[in-house]
């Protein structure tokens, strides 16, 4: 399972989860910061739940705290999902 | 049922801890009357829980007995999973399970402290943590913590109980703030002297101090919970509703 996870799959799941929380689709790009998207720690906790359900990757509070951009999150999730 | 016309909330159910008798029983009965399928949690009183379930069903409601000792860290997930499989997400959580182990601080054993803090405070934390995961994503939730006027107010011989209940009120406020914008409310209800098994043996002189001149009933407390769990109470969060016949006024 884990080995088959692709960057595109991670991006789709994370973008879908974020879009449901608030940001519009056209705001969602790797360089976008969570601050400018108005995505806070509670939002990221919710995204973490979705990621856990989809990929079996657990993101703890400390992991999420250091994420600044959407790209940071995508990279971390992909790395955890494929390692 | 919970998806009946006029209800603005998603379909789901309610969980009441310590609901085999007393205040918990009255709360489970009231929420069932509101149309919520109810998980009637109990630790050891299976007969009591079965009786509560049967009474709810006889009145046209839906309920299931939900065994589990809330002081066991594994219980929260087991309870929620049981109810989710049967009724869908738990959208109302009432942290009611409580216990007493009274004594003056100078004589209180560690066990008495730990038991009361575990049951009355730590269990509420673990159940709430599990509950908000689902509630925030459903954009609806009602968490009601049964506190006490003891805590905000002193009561000699109950340092453990007072600490746990005051802690529960502090916990209520902070969680309320964390989840408010997801349509999830978190409130406490603080009963005064209520006529239940838990309060048996309390001297009658306390009744004289109550402006209403009577002990509260489990139904008095349940009425407050019923309101806080309702759709129209959606803007009430982080507060403590005191139901004590004026005792702490």
Interface residues (C-beta under 8 A of the other chain):
Chain A: X42 X45 X46 X49
Chain B: X133 X136 X137 X178 X179 X181 X182
